[in-house]
Each structure stands twice: as C-alpha cells, then as structure tokens.
Amino acid sequence: MNNKPNIQHSTADDFSARILSAARKRFQRFGYAKTSMQEIAAACQMSAANLYRFYNGKLAIASAVVTADQQALLASCDEAVRSARAGVADRLIALFLANIDGSRRRLRQAPLLFDLGLKVARENAAIRQQFLEEVEIRITAILLSGRAGDAAEFSEANAQSRLVLMASAPFVLPWMMMNEPFGDPRAQVGPLVRAIVGGLLARPPAPAAALHRDSAR
C-alpha cells in the first residue's frame, strides 16, 4: 500500500483553492462583468495563461465559486433539519426556512455574489440542475423517515419529493426569493408545507408502477 502523498495532486488542489478564493473576493467586490481572467490571475500572482491550465474560462471559475457556496448553504440546511422536531412537516419546514434565510443573508451581505449565483444558473444548466437535485434528495430522505425503506416506499417517496419540490419553488429558487412574486416566502412555508404533507399522508400508498407512469407524464 502506497501511503506517500500525491504531491502533484495536492499542489493542483492548492492552486485551485487559491484561484477560487481570489476570484470570489473579486466577484464579491466588483461583480462578474467587471472581473476579468487577467485580474483574477494577478490576484493569484500567476499569469493568465497559467490560470487557463486550471479553468477554461471565467464562467468555469464562477461556476466553481457558486457550487462551493451552494454546498455551504446546503450544509446549513442539513444542520437545521437535524435540529428540527422529528415530524415530516417540521423537518421540511426547517429545510426551506434555512434555505430562505441563507439566501436572504447572501442577498443582504454580498449582493454581487447573489447576482453571480443567478448569472451562473442562467448560463450553466448543470449547476442549476445539481442544486435542485440536492434539494430533492433531502426532501426524499425526509419523506422516507419513519418508513420501511423498501423499494416501493422509495419509489413513492421519489415521486412525492418531486411534487413537493415543484410546489415549494418559491422557497428554493433564488430569483423567486429575491422578487417574492407571491409575497414573503418565509411566512408561507409552514401553511403550504403542512397542507402538502397532510395531503400526501392522507393518501393511501400508490403502486410503484402507477407512480412511475404519473411522474413520466
């Protein structure tokens, strides 16, 4: 067994971390449009040509910065869910409130980074989809809590989590939280989630095949 550290890989990780830290500071101060690859390179004390060895352009760097911020937000959501009461509705409410509060905090404290997230979501569909999938995974886990966890239960929870995610878009999508098309989303989390969960739990379990057909439509 080789226990020697991979120096080359470690150095690349260090450079990447340095680039993202410098880029994040510039994006936070000047915004995406007013930040160039040359300026990021200068902040890292490297040439622009060397910068392109790690990232193929400014959008790639911005995407990495936004992904890191999304992971930090999701970690705070996970902590909120762990601290919530055991009920399905209570845990979903904790998830959505933590997401709203984290997004509002970013909008208030670092508006240009919030704008960066919106920019990347528009330009990079994979980043947008990844965040939604991460939220949906958490919704599924909450819906499965207290269930048997067999294949039928998992299939049903997967189908239900997509419905919950769609209904809860105002609590998940940053642009909706910024514009508040339906009013203050925080005030609506509890009533909407309890209505959704009440409807889901009142329904008898559907056969897995039927759920698959419905979700495919």
Steps between C-alpha positions, in 0.01 A plus 500: 500500500641839396458753779708772333302820434432592141698822493392592147129453581537688829671792326225516236236505775687781677518705180132441429403607852714812466338588167148456634575704812640788294218481247235495770641817656502679163150381410376615841656846461465571127249248364532252216493744205772722646737214584739367236716189483807726499388664826435163665842380382669813638325451835642145507845624395501285188469556128166483321642216288573302816150570628355332192681180597253466788180657360396548139347842557336744736166317498673179611657684793169667587324163483751352746452796736121467483516123551706548817251758627210264421666222697547732798132599482392136482719416800318766703169353382612155614586637842158665526326173409703308758396752766132494405225291659462150361178556301515502121336844473724650768815374328389624158415838649846514660661415164318774310535766770875439518525534122300825503700643791833405342401651165375819663820530698703471178279757326543742790870446578643421155254612230751460217560138602123447504488646148787270405289200602216618278740559210654155528158334533396664171820415315580156643198269507702224671562719807131589520394139465756380753363732768140393436603134514678558832186659646283219362728237656448665837123515454496129412704414810257693720197333340660159552570558870295259706412283200610145428741613230419221255493545122130594488540759776807647332322523163202673658719744694691585182178587317368698796824692547477635146147628574620661824794661321278643226248638750781648711678685217453840676705363793776350281563710189716808573336726242157429652627577850652823372187616318239343735225469234262347758600718796729415790599134441602447862148567624360246253730206571312356797145512360601371155723218626242380753231500231723303262611249761143460629387415149784256440454317829122481459539324165534121502830380355481469121649203314854571385406444134224761519734752660754440226236559230380821668849644546589422138207701359 
